[in-house]
Amino acid sequence: MTQTTKMALAASLKKLMNKKTLDKITITDLTEDCEVNRQTFYYHFKDIYDLVEWIYLNEASKALGNERTYDTWQQGFFHLFEYALENKTFVINTYHSINRETLERFLYNEIYSLLRNVVEEKAVGVSIQEEDKDFIAHFYKYGFAGVVLDWIGKGMKANSEEIVQKLALLVQGNIPEAIERFSDIDSFYCVY
């Protein structure tokens, strides 16, 4: 029942965001649309922004699925774009709200997780420190998230498939090369 109520509140929020900006939606608007009382809302969420975060974590995270390997990251990333397009009003409305930080944090976390798995996979058998793996994943995370945020900010008009293909061209071979370079640096420092 708890999950059903949360999903109903999420659906109500998305519905209301077709008519109002996120910053103009109140708890009363949500509870009336969802036909629950305020206490029910506060049982599940501390505020509307908590609900927004729950939506991203529970819906958009599923979009990436298990496609988090070097060979499949492109499909996972493309699914993230598909989710954004399917929920365009919600995503753009979040982007233009005072709660934009939730969207950014979600993107940074999901993209980092995807890229960290790719780095981990490509680092098998290579002597590289964990902090260097993190550094590589963080570096690419900021680039990827920046591209997505720019795409959202421009109204999601550019072809998302082309964006993923261009990202793939930039990354192809570069992550394994970066891992090797960091391994060489680590080896150099170990000698001294």
C-alpha positions, -999 to 999 in steps of 0.1 A, spaced: 0 0 0 29 24 8 44 20 -27 10 25 -43 3 57 -24 38 70 -33 32 62 -70 -2 79 -68 13 110 -53 40 110 -80 14 107 -107 -6 136 -92 25 157 -91 34 150 -127 -2 158 -137 -3 191 -118 31 200 -134 14 200 -168 -6 230 -155 16 247 -130 53 251 -123 67 230 -95 72 261 -73 35 269 -75 22 234 -65 12 230 -29 6 200 -7 -31 209 -7 -31 207 -46 -14 173 -44 -36 158 -17 -68 171 -34 -58 157 -68 -47 124 -52 -77 123 -29 -57 117 3 -53 138 34 -23 159 43 -13 134 70 -10 107 44 13 128 23 35 137 53 36 100 63 55 93 31 73 126 23 86 155 42 78 180 14 72 182 -24 109 183 -31 113 150 -12 86 136 -36 105 149 -66 137 132 -54 118 99 -48 104 101 -84 139 104 -99 154 77 -77 126 52 -83 117 59 -119 147 73 -137 172 50 -120 153 21 -134 158 36 -169 195 28 -167 188 -7 -156 218 -31 -157 234 -15 -188 264 -2 -169 293 -20 -187 318 -7 -212 298 -24 -240 263 -14 -228 267 20 -212 254 37 -244 221 18 -242 218 27 -205 225 63 -212 201 64 -241 174 50 -218 180 79 -194 173 103 -223 142 83 -232 130 86 -196 135 124 -198 116 127 -231 87 106 -218 86 128 -187 95 160 -205 72 184 -187 83 170 -153 120 171 -161 120 206 -177 98 219 -148 122 205 -123 151 220 -142 136 255 -141 125 253 -104 143 261 -72 146 223 -68 170 220 -98 196 207 -74 176 175 -70 178 168 -108 215 177 -109 223 155 -79 204 126 -94 222 129 -128 256 132 -112 250 102 -90 235 80 -117 261 89 -143 289 84 -118 276 50 -109 274 40 -146 309 53 -153 324 39 -122 312 4 -133 328 10 -167 361 21 -151 361 -8 -127 355 -33 -156 383 -18 -177 407 -17 -147 406 -55 -141 442 -67 -141 456 -32 -140 474 -18 -110 455 14 -103 445 30 -70 408 33 -61 411 71 -58 424 72 -94 394 51 -106 371 76 -88 389 105 -104 384 91 -139 348 84 -133 342 118 -118 359 135 -147 336 119 -173 306 123 -150 308 161 -152 311 161 -189 282 137 -194 259 154 -169 268 188 -184 257 176 -218 224 163 -204 217 194 -184 225 216 -215 201 194 -236 173 198 -210 180 236 -207 176 239 -244 142 222 -244 153 187 -253 152 195 -290 185 179 -301 184 142 -311 193 122 -280 206 93 -301 231 115 -318 242 129 -285 249 94 -271 268 85 -303 290 116 -300 297 108 -264 306 73 -274 331 87 -300 347 109 -273 349 80 -248 358 51 -271 392 39 -260 398 69 -237 388 53 -205 411 23 -209 439 47 -220 433 69 -189 434 38 -167 468 28 -182 482 63 -178 472 64 -141 487 29 -137 519 42 -152 519 71 -128 512 48 -98 541 26 -109 564 56 -112 556 68 -77 560 33 -63 596 32 -75 605 62 -55 
